[in-house]
């Protein structure tokens, strides 16, 4: 199976919990208290963190019809990530 940026993101969003608990334990204290780790094992945690990373905001206006990310940034990220998998 080929790993692409799309499958990498999809696998991450479909999972739950900390992907690498041992590595995370080493840096846990450096995370902002704005990120509540009490909910890390819930189904929504990863999508919330991903949305925050993609938009720069921990919340979105509930009146919005959707959230889009510029394809330029997706292309740029895909090029960076694909360079690690080649």
Buried (B, 14 or more C-beta within 10 A) or exposed (E): EEEEBEEBBEEEBEEEEBEEEEEBEEEEEEEEEEBEEEEBEEEEBBEBBEBBEBEEEBEEEEEEEEEEEEEEEBEEBBEEBEEEEE
